[in-house]
């Protein structure tokens, strides 16, 4: 299984952890994923993690997905959700 992601045939340049976050969101198929669940999936048990790390990866992914027709939505109190968004015509 390839762990590469592309949009419109263009390969997304993602770090290992950005790929992991995107993969978790894709696998949840429209269901919210909270920060602690994301943290468990992308960090090792013995790693010391800054509580803001997930927000940083989400921010970077949002920038890289901008204009792709896919967005990461924050559901306050629930977590993050990957959602299809219709592209707007210029």
C-alpha positions as CSV (number, residue, x, y, z in Angstrom):
1,X,0.0,0.0,0.0
2,X,1.4,3.4,-1.0
3,X,1.5,6.1,1.7
4,X,1.7,8.9,-0.9
5,X,-1.1,11.3,-1.4
6,X,-1.8,13.3,-4.5
7,X,-4.4,15.9,-5.6
8,X,-5.2,16.2,-9.3
9,X,-2.2,14.0,-10.1
10,X,0.2,16.3,-8.2
11,X,2.0,14.6,-5.3
12,X,1.5,16.2,-2.0
13,X,4.8,16.9,-0.2
14,X,3.9,15.7,3.3
15,X,6.1,14.9,6.3
16,X,5.7,11.4,7.9
17,X,3.5,12.8,10.6
18,X,1.4,14.9,8.3
19,X,0.8,11.7,6.2
20,X,-0.2,9.9,9.4
21,X,-2.7,12.5,10.4
22,X,-4.3,12.6,6.9
23,X,-4.4,8.8,6.9
24,X,-6.2,8.6,10.2
25,X,-8.8,11.2,9.0
26,X,-9.3,9.3,5.8
27,X,-9.8,6.0,7.5
28,X,-12.4,7.5,9.9
29,X,-14.6,8.2,6.8
30,X,-16.5,11.2,7.9
31,X,-16.3,10.7,11.6
32,X,-14.7,13.1,14.0
33,X,-11.3,12.2,15.4
34,X,-10.3,13.8,18.7
35,X,-6.8,15.1,19.5
36,X,-6.0,12.3,21.9
37,X,-6.9,9.6,19.3
38,X,-4.8,11.4,16.7
39,X,-1.9,11.7,19.1
40,X,-2.1,7.9,19.9
41,X,-1.9,7.1,16.2
42,X,0.9,9.3,15.2
43,X,3.3,9.4,18.2
44,X,5.0,6.5,19.8
45,X,4.2,5.6,23.4
46,X,7.6,6.7,24.7
47,X,7.6,10.1,22.9
48,X,7.1,13.3,24.8
49,X,4.5,15.3,22.9
50,X,3.7,19.0,23.0
51,X,-0.1,19.4,23.5
52,X,-0.2,21.8,20.5
53,X,1.5,19.4,18.1
54,X,-1.7,18.1,16.6
55,X,-2.9,21.6,16.0
56,X,0.3,22.4,14.2
57,X,0.0,19.3,11.9
58,X,-3.6,20.1,11.2
59,X,-2.7,23.7,10.3
60,X,0.0,22.6,7.9
61,X,-2.3,20.0,6.3
62,X,-5.1,22.6,5.8
63,X,-2.6,24.8,3.9
64,X,-1.5,21.9,1.7
65,X,-5.1,20.9,1.0
66,X,-6.3,24.4,0.3
67,X,-8.1,24.6,-3.1
68,X,-8.3,20.8,-3.4
69,X,-12.0,20.3,-2.7
70,X,-11.2,18.6,0.6
71,X,-11.0,20.4,4.0
72,X,-10.2,19.5,7.6
73,X,-13.1,20.8,9.7
74,X,-12.8,21.4,13.5
75,X,-15.8,20.2,15.4
76,X,-15.5,22.0,18.8
77,X,-15.4,19.5,21.6
78,X,-15.4,16.5,19.2
79,X,-12.2,16.8,17.1
80,X,-11.3,17.0,13.4
81,X,-13.1,15.7,10.4
82,X,-12.1,15.4,6.7
83,X,-14.8,16.8,4.5
84,X,-15.4,17.2,0.8
85,X,-16.0,20.8,-0.2
86,X,-17.2,21.8,-3.7
87,X,-14.6,23.9,-5.4
88,X,-15.9,27.4,-6.2
89,X,-15.6,28.7,-9.8
90,X,-13.6,31.9,-10.2
